[in-house]
Amino acid sequence: MPEPVSLNPNSPPAARTNTQLVERCLQGDASAWQQLVERYVRLVHSIPARYQLTNAEIEDIGQEVFLALAQNLAQIEDPERLPAWLITTARRLSWRVWQKHKQEQPALDGDLTELEWAHTAPALIQNAPTMADLLAGWQRQETLTQGMALLQERCRALLTLIFLDQAEPSYDEISERLGIPKGSIGPTRNRCLQQLRTILDAMESGNAA
């Protein structure tokens, strides 16, 4: 039997590994399950979105994927490979929905395999990534999320407002929200970016705290 994974309740949620979260989920920790879903919901939704399914269908597939995960969580041998499992499951479910649409539209002739469909629908798959592309993109995003979680709170808040806030607040608004002088935002941003780069480099080399 593997040793139980210790999960520090004070550690930032984004810094917790899949193995830690899955272990806590299997012990009945509802907050760990919520963190796991929040970590991967965008990845899961991105798959049916590439099949140009409706928002309702995307939501339904997301629910089915996470229901399947909950039912199979104890059988996941390597939680760190969970993104690949989720992508495969989401693709399978998305393909079924797309096939249902095809059967309801006589204009689409013949019974196509998934591979044949991929070659006959270039408008849909022109920029479709491979499994490796999806995983690589997700891993970069996940690494950045974990790195941001390890920043000091003030730096995390500043970089989020500057680079991630869809409202694109002005420096005046950032100054007011964070209570810092407008003139110090630029230098502080540069210091925070350097701290983030140091954290990401440490994570890449396996030396992150």
C-alpha positions as CSV (number, residue, x, y, z in Angstrom):
1,M,0.0,0.0,0.0
2,P,1.4,3.5,-0.9
3,E,2.0,5.8,2.0
4,P,-0.7,8.4,2.6
5,V,0.1,11.7,1.0
6,S,0.5,14.6,3.5
7,L,-1.4,17.7,2.5
8,N,-0.6,20.9,4.4
9,P,-3.9,22.6,4.9
10,N,-2.1,26.0,4.8
11,S,-0.4,25.4,1.4
12,P,-1.9,27.4,-1.5
13,P,-4.5,25.3,-3.4
14,A,-2.8,25.8,-6.7
15,A,0.5,24.5,-5.4
16,R,-1.0,21.2,-4.3
17,T,-0.2,18.2,-6.6
18,N,-2.8,16.0,-8.2
19,T,-1.6,13.2,-6.1
20,Q,-2.2,15.2,-2.9
21,L,-5.7,16.3,-4.0
22,V,-6.7,12.8,-5.2
23,E,-5.6,11.3,-1.8
24,R,-7.7,13.9,0.0
25,C,-10.7,13.3,-2.3
26,L,-10.5,9.6,-1.5
27,Q,-10.6,10.5,2.2
28,G,-13.8,12.4,1.6
29,D,-12.4,15.9,1.5
30,A,-15.0,17.9,-0.5
31,S,-12.8,21.0,-0.7
32,A,-10.0,18.9,-2.4
33,W,-12.5,17.7,-5.0
34,Q,-13.6,21.2,-5.6
35,Q,-10.0,22.3,-6.1
36,L,-9.5,19.4,-8.5
37,V,-12.5,20.4,-10.6
38,E,-11.6,24.0,-10.6
39,R,-8.1,23.1,-11.8
40,Y,-9.3,21.2,-14.8
41,V,-12.7,22.5,-15.8
42,R,-11.4,24.8,-18.4
43,L,-9.3,22.1,-19.9
44,V,-12.3,19.7,-20.1
45,H,-14.6,22.4,-21.6
46,S,-12.0,23.2,-24.2
47,I,-12.5,19.8,-25.9
48,P,-16.2,20.0,-26.7
49,A,-15.7,23.6,-27.6
50,R,-13.4,22.6,-30.4
51,Y,-16.2,20.4,-31.8
52,Q,-18.3,23.6,-32.0
53,L,-20.9,22.1,-29.6
54,T,-23.4,24.4,-27.8
55,N,-22.7,25.9,-24.4
56,A,-25.3,23.6,-22.9
57,E,-23.6,20.6,-24.5
58,I,-20.2,21.7,-23.3
59,E,-21.6,22.0,-19.7
60,D,-23.2,18.6,-19.9
61,I,-20.0,17.0,-21.2
62,G,-18.1,18.6,-18.4
63,Q,-20.4,17.2,-15.8
64,E,-20.2,13.7,-17.4
65,V,-16.4,13.9,-17.4
66,F,-16.2,14.8,-13.8
67,L,-18.8,12.2,-12.8
68,A,-16.8,9.6,-14.6
69,L,-13.7,10.8,-12.8
70,A,-15.4,10.6,-9.4
71,Q,-16.5,7.1,-10.2
72,N,-13.0,6.0,-11.3
73,L,-10.9,8.1,-8.9
74,A,-9.7,5.1,-6.9
75,Q,-8.5,3.4,-10.1
76,I,-6.4,6.3,-11.3
77,E,-2.9,4.9,-11.1
78,D,-0.9,8.1,-11.7
79,P,-2.8,11.2,-10.7
80,E,-0.1,13.4,-12.3
81,R,-1.3,12.1,-15.7
82,L,-4.8,13.1,-15.0
83,P,-5.0,15.7,-17.7
84,A,-4.5,13.1,-20.4
85,W,-7.3,11.0,-18.9
86,L,-9.6,13.9,-18.8
87,I,-8.8,14.9,-22.4
88,T,-9.4,11.4,-23.7
89,T,-12.7,11.1,-21.8
90,A,-13.9,14.5,-23.0
91,R,-13.0,13.7,-26.6
92,R,-14.9,10.4,-26.5
93,L,-18.0,12.1,-25.1
94,S,-17.7,15.0,-27.5
95,W,-17.4,12.7,-30.4
96,R,-20.6,10.9,-29.4
97,V,-22.5,14.2,-29.3
98,W,-21.1,15.2,-32.7
99,Q,-22.1,11.8,-34.2
100,K,-25.6,12.4,-32.9
101,H,-25.7,15.8,-34.6
102,K,-24.5,14.1,-37.8
103,Q,-27.2,11.5,-37.7
104,E,-29.8,14.3,-37.3
105,Q,-28.4,16.1,-40.4
106,P,-28.9,14.1,-43.6
107,A,-26.6,16.5,-45.5
108,L,-23.7,14.8,-43.9
109,D,-23.3,11.7,-46.0
110,G,-22.1,8.3,-44.9
111,D,-20.8,6.9,-41.6
112,L,-17.5,8.5,-40.8
113,T,-14.9,7.3,-38.4
114,E,-13.4,10.0,-36.1
115,L,-10.3,10.0,-38.2
116,E,-12.2,10.3,-41.4
117,W,-14.3,13.1,-39.9
118,A,-11.1,14.9,-39.0
119,H,-10.0,14.9,-42.6
120,T,-13.4,16.0,-44.0
121,A,-14.0,18.9,-41.6
122,P,-10.9,21.2,-42.1
123,A,-12.9,24.2,-41.0
124,L,-13.3,22.7,-37.5
125,I,-9.9,21.1,-37.1
126,Q,-7.6,23.5,-39.0
127,N,-6.0,24.6,-35.7
128,A,-7.0,21.6,-33.6
129,P,-4.1,20.7,-31.3
130,T,-3.0,17.1,-30.7
131,M,-3.0,15.4,-27.3
132,A,0.6,16.4,-26.9
133,D,-0.2,20.1,-27.8
134,L,-3.1,20.2,-25.3
135,L,-1.0,18.7,-22.5
136,A,1.9,20.9,-23.2
137,G,-0.3,24.0,-23.2
138,W,-2.1,22.9,-20.0
139,Q,1.2,22.1,-18.3
140,R,2.5,25.6,-19.0
141,Q,-0.7,27.2,-17.7
142,E,-0.7,25.0,-14.6
143,T,3.0,25.8,-13.9
144,L,2.3,29.5,-14.2
145,T,-0.8,29.1,-11.9
146,Q,1.3,27.3,-9.3
147,G,4.1,29.8,-9.6
148,M,1.6,32.7,-9.1
149,A,0.3,30.9,-6.0
150,L,3.7,30.8,-4.5
151,L,4.3,34.6,-4.9
152,Q,3.8,36.9,-2.0
153,E,0.2,38.1,-1.9
154,R,1.0,41.7,-2.9
155,C,2.9,40.6,-6.0
156,R,0.2,38.1,-6.9
157,A,-2.5,40.7,-6.7
158,L,-0.5,43.2,-8.7
159,L,0.4,40.8,-11.5
160,T,-3.1,39.5,-11.7
161,L,-4.5,43.1,-12.1
162,I,-1.9,44.0,-14.7
163,F,-1.8,40.9,-16.9
164,L,-4.9,38.7,-16.1
165,D,-7.8,41.0,-15.2
166,Q,-10.1,41.1,-18.3
167,A,-11.3,44.6,-17.3
168,E,-7.7,45.9,-17.9
169,P,-7.7,48.4,-15.1
170,S,-5.6,51.5,-15.4
171,Y,-2.6,52.3,-13.2
172,D,-4.9,54.8,-11.4
173,E,-7.4,52.0,-10.6
174,I,-4.6,49.6,-9.6
175,S,-3.1,52.2,-7.3
176,E,-6.5,52.8,-5.7
177,R,-7.3,49.0,-5.3
178,L,-3.9,48.0,-3.9
179,G,-3.2,51.2,-1.9
180,I,0.2,51.8,-3.5
181,P,1.6,55.0,-5.3
182,K,1.0,55.0,-9.0
183,G,4.7,55.7,-9.7
184,S,5.8,52.6,-7.8
185,I,3.6,50.2,-9.9
186,G,6.2,49.8,-12.7
187,P,9.2,49.1,-10.5
188,T,7.1,46.8,-8.3
189,R,5.8,45.0,-11.3
190,N,9.4,44.3,-12.5
191,R,10.5,43.0,-9.1
192,C,7.4,40.8,-8.9
193,L,8.1,39.4,-12.4
194,Q,11.6,38.6,-11.5
195,Q,10.4,36.8,-8.4
196,L,8.0,34.8,-10.5
197,R,10.7,33.9,-12.9
198,T,12.9,32.7,-10.0
199,I,10.0,30.6,-8.8
200,L,9.3,29.1,-12.2
201,D,13.0,28.3,-12.7
202,A,13.1,26.6,-9.4
203,M,9.9,24.6,-10.2
204,E,11.4,23.5,-13.5
205,S,14.6,22.3,-11.8
206,G,12.5,20.6,-9.1
207,N,13.8,22.8,-6.3
208,A,10.6,24.8,-5.6
209,A,9.8,25.2,-1.9
